[in-house]
Amino acid sequence: MGVHVSYFEFSCLLLCSSSLLLRRQRPESRSGSGLNFCPQSATTSQSPELREFQRIEDSWADSINQRDQYGLELVLSPLFVDVSANGDITTRNQQVAMAITGDDKTIHLEQRVVTVRMLGDIAIANGTYSLRHKVNSAQIDEKGVFTHVFERVRGGWLCINSQRTVLREDSNVKQKKQSNSELPFHIPLFSKSDKSTQ
């Protein structure tokens, strides 16, 4: 008694076996697809990407500290949008204009890259910053975190988006440690007294 296989059944078997073979391939063999299968390299201090973007961030900070219009234009894309820690939104032209006028002579920026994620021609750098500047003639030392999105342009990188967030310094650290809240975070609209009355 022979086994009869139709053309359709043979095609299905061939398709299933080829998909199994593809699944058995190791991830390294797919690295030519443009995907980065080694995400831990983005977080190490030895990463060449991290060093490259630290140089870019240093150049950016130096341009602001020295009120260097040309230096800023080499780092910021014409499409650049900046969202400051206080919510002000500015473009590259506005950033360059602020550097030229230089009303705040005390401004000083330092930026440290912590991680870099490479997504083809887009890179996302996250890090910390320290900014000394004046607000209404008062000297402010602002510390926070940033996210910068870069686009590869003609073999280099230009920042297309910047977002900064200030880290609030907590003066009541002891009170926080003594808190007996049951939840890992606090929602200010609901407290234990509100729950007991419902």
C-alpha positions as CSV (number, residue, x, y, z in Angstrom):
1,M,0.0,0.0,0.0
2,G,1.7,3.2,-1.2
3,V,1.5,6.7,0.3
4,H,-0.1,9.2,-2.0
5,V,0.7,12.8,-1.3
6,S,-1.1,15.5,-3.3
7,Y,0.7,18.6,-4.6
8,F,-1.0,20.8,-2.0
9,E,0.1,18.5,0.9
10,F,3.6,18.4,-0.5
11,S,3.7,22.2,-0.6
12,C,2.5,22.5,3.0
13,L,5.2,20.0,4.2
14,L,7.9,21.9,2.3
15,L,6.7,25.3,3.7
16,C,6.6,23.9,7.3
17,S,10.0,22.3,7.1
18,S,11.6,25.5,5.7
19,S,10.0,27.6,8.4
20,L,11.4,25.2,11.0
21,L,14.9,25.5,9.5
22,L,14.6,29.3,9.7
23,R,13.6,29.2,13.3
24,R,16.6,27.0,14.2
25,Q,19.0,29.7,12.9
26,R,20.9,31.5,15.7
27,P,20.1,35.3,16.1
28,E,23.7,36.2,15.1
29,S,23.0,34.9,11.6
30,R,20.2,37.4,11.3
31,S,22.4,40.4,12.2
32,G,22.6,41.4,8.6
33,S,19.0,42.5,8.7
34,G,19.9,45.8,10.3
35,L,18.6,44.9,13.8
36,N,20.9,45.1,16.8
37,F,20.7,41.8,18.7
38,C,23.2,42.9,21.3
39,P,21.4,45.5,23.4
40,Q,23.8,45.3,26.3
41,S,26.5,47.0,24.2
42,A,24.4,50.2,24.3
43,T,24.7,50.5,28.1
44,T,28.4,49.8,28.6
45,S,30.9,52.5,29.0
46,Q,33.1,50.7,26.5
47,S,30.5,51.1,23.7
48,P,31.9,53.0,20.7
49,E,28.4,54.5,20.2
50,L,28.4,55.8,23.7
51,R,31.8,57.4,23.2
52,E,30.7,58.9,19.9
53,F,27.6,60.5,21.3
54,Q,29.4,61.7,24.4
55,R,31.7,63.7,21.9
56,I,28.6,65.1,20.2
57,E,27.0,66.1,23.6
58,D,30.3,67.7,24.7
59,S,30.4,69.7,21.4
60,W,26.8,70.8,22.0
61,A,27.5,71.9,25.6
62,D,30.7,73.7,24.5
63,S,28.8,75.6,21.8
64,I,26.3,76.8,24.4
65,N,28.9,77.7,26.9
66,Q,31.0,79.6,24.4
67,R,27.9,81.1,22.6
68,D,29.1,79.5,19.3
69,Q,26.5,79.8,16.6
70,Y,28.4,77.7,14.1
71,G,29.0,74.9,16.6
72,L,25.3,74.7,17.4
73,E,24.4,74.5,13.7
74,L,26.7,71.5,13.4
75,V,24.9,69.6,16.1
76,L,21.3,70.6,15.7
77,S,19.1,69.6,12.8
78,P,17.1,72.3,10.9
79,L,14.1,70.2,12.1
80,F,15.2,70.4,15.8
81,V,12.6,70.9,18.5
82,D,13.6,71.4,22.1
83,V,11.3,70.8,25.1
84,S,13.0,72.4,28.1
85,A,12.5,71.2,31.7
86,N,9.9,74.0,32.3
87,G,8.0,73.2,29.2
88,D,9.3,75.9,26.8
89,I,9.4,74.7,23.2
90,T,12.1,76.1,20.9
91,T,13.4,75.4,17.4
92,R,17.0,75.4,16.2
93,N,16.8,79.0,15.0
94,Q,15.6,80.1,18.4
95,Q,18.4,78.2,20.1
96,V,21.0,79.8,17.8
97,A,19.5,83.2,18.4
98,M,19.7,82.8,22.1
99,A,23.4,81.8,21.7
100,I,24.1,84.9,19.6
101,T,22.4,87.4,21.9
102,G,24.0,85.8,25.0
103,D,21.9,87.7,27.5
104,D,22.8,85.2,30.2
105,K,26.6,85.4,30.7
106,T,26.5,82.8,33.5
107,I,25.1,79.9,31.4
108,H,27.0,76.7,31.7
109,L,25.9,73.3,30.5
110,E,27.4,69.8,31.1
111,Q,25.9,66.6,29.6
112,R,26.7,63.0,30.3
113,V,25.5,60.2,28.1
114,V,24.3,57.1,30.0
115,T,22.8,54.9,27.3
116,V,22.5,55.0,23.5
117,R,20.0,52.9,21.4
118,M,20.8,52.6,17.7
119,L,17.7,52.1,15.5
120,G,19.2,52.2,12.0
121,D,19.5,55.9,11.0
122,I,18.0,57.0,14.3
123,A,19.8,57.0,17.6
124,I,18.4,57.8,21.1
125,A,20.8,59.1,23.7
126,N,19.7,59.3,27.4
127,G,21.7,60.9,30.1
128,T,22.1,63.5,32.8
129,Y,22.7,67.2,32.6
130,S,23.7,70.1,34.8
131,L,22.7,73.6,33.8
132,R,23.6,76.8,35.5
133,H,21.6,79.8,34.3
134,K,19.7,82.9,35.4
135,V,15.9,83.1,35.8
136,N,14.7,86.6,36.6
137,S,18.2,87.7,37.7
138,A,18.4,84.7,40.2
139,Q,21.2,82.1,39.7
140,I,19.7,78.6,39.2
141,D,21.6,75.3,39.3
142,E,19.4,72.8,37.4
143,K,20.1,69.1,37.4
144,G,18.1,66.6,35.4
145,V,17.9,63.9,32.8
146,F,17.6,64.2,29.0
147,T,16.5,62.3,26.0
148,H,18.0,63.3,22.7
149,V,16.9,61.8,19.3
150,F,19.5,62.0,16.6
151,E,19.2,61.3,12.8
152,R,22.1,60.2,10.7
153,V,22.7,62.8,8.0
154,R,25.6,62.6,5.5
155,G,27.6,60.3,7.7
156,G,27.2,62.4,10.8
157,W,24.5,62.8,13.5
158,L,22.2,65.8,14.0
159,C,19.8,66.1,17.0
160,I,16.1,66.4,15.9
161,N,14.5,66.3,19.3
162,S,15.5,67.1,22.9
163,Q,13.5,66.6,26.1
164,R,14.8,67.6,29.5
165,T,13.3,66.8,32.9
166,V,14.5,68.3,36.2
167,L,15.2,66.0,39.1
168,R,13.6,67.4,42.2
169,E,15.8,67.3,45.3
170,D,13.8,65.9,48.2
171,S,14.5,67.7,51.4
172,N,12.3,65.4,53.5
173,V,14.1,62.1,53.0
174,K,13.6,61.0,56.6
175,Q,9.8,61.5,56.3
176,K,9.7,59.4,53.2
177,K,11.4,56.5,55.0
178,Q,9.0,56.7,57.9
179,S,5.9,56.5,55.6
180,N,3.7,53.5,56.1
181,S,2.0,53.6,52.7
182,E,1.0,50.2,51.4
183,L,1.4,51.1,47.7
184,P,4.7,51.4,45.9
185,F,3.6,54.9,44.7
186,H,1.4,57.6,46.0
187,I,-1.7,58.9,44.2
188,P,-2.4,62.3,45.7
189,L,-6.2,62.2,44.9
190,F,-6.8,59.1,47.1
191,S,-5.7,58.7,50.7
192,K,-6.5,56.1,53.3
193,S,-9.1,58.4,54.9
194,D,-10.9,58.8,51.5
195,K,-11.1,55.0,51.1
196,S,-12.5,54.5,54.6
197,T,-15.4,56.9,54.0
198,Q,-16.6,55.2,50.8
